[in-house]
Amino acid sequence: MRLPITLLACAAILAPPTFAKEPEKLPGSRVLPTPVKAEPPKEPRRELTEAEVAAMVKQRLEAMRRARAARAAAEAKAAENQPKAKRSDTWSYEGDNGPQKWGKINPAWAKCDSGHRQAPIDIRDGIKVDLEPVQFEYGASGFNIINNGHTVQVNVAPGNRFTLTGRTYELQQFHFHRPAEEKVDGRGFDMVAHLVHKDEEGRLAVIAVLIESGEQHPGIQTVWNNLPLEKYEPLVPVIQFDPSMMLPERREYYTFMGSLTTPPCDEGVLWIVMKEPIKASKQQLDIFARLYPMNARPVQALSGRLIKESN
Ligand SMILES: [Zn+2]
């Protein structure tokens, strides 16, 4: 949605500067008879002063500089939207650019190393309290699916949200990890779906839904049915998708503060991990494994964080 506005802004900058307005011609003026009146004597053409020429040159240079800056910004934006495997900020889950190196690959990702509120975590010793239920307002929505080089991500049209403690967060996208990044009392799970939400002030909240082997899952099947053939090229299905299909029946949860589990590892993310896992068939789990056999960040230190869980 932001791209067209950027392009418009760029177009405005790229337009040549207007120095003076040409007088408008009257429509149909060409058919008017030539006036008999003699033309007023023309003013002798005035030479431009040195200062005026300098001002015009300066104005023109300034316009060129702005156009160049706009082009560079547009190119940077395009590069950001289409991550290439060879970009210097490449990160991965194994090898030289693996999780142990994330904080050093790019200074903007230092939090991956130095943060004390990092995710995922091994969820244990939560305090059992009466947690307010998460009020979901999910419904059938337009969506597209992208293989972004790190996971399969489903971008969801606006209008799906949840409310908790008076704050409303809107669903942006959901994606998958294999195995699940979170652990519960040291126990791992086959996969996890992360439903990423944002509130009006830009605060992030992630609903994590653990996935274990069992019967076939219709929601996951819809996503797999529409997997794009090429990386970075989103597939836009003509059908709609109801994200509530991704939620378990029971809505008890664990909650704690954490971070993004991928670079830049920004903190201040509210995590809500549903206690009841959903199920997916072995065949469904295997399909994801063929694309991403391992795309999970290891668990991070709790560093004295409080974990709350539904009674
Ligand atoms: Zn995730």
Boltz pocket constraint, residues with backbone or C-beta under 6 A from the ligand:
constraints:
  - pocket:
      binder: B
      contacts: [[A, 175], [A, 176], [A, 177], [A, 194], [A, 261]]
      max_distance: 6.0
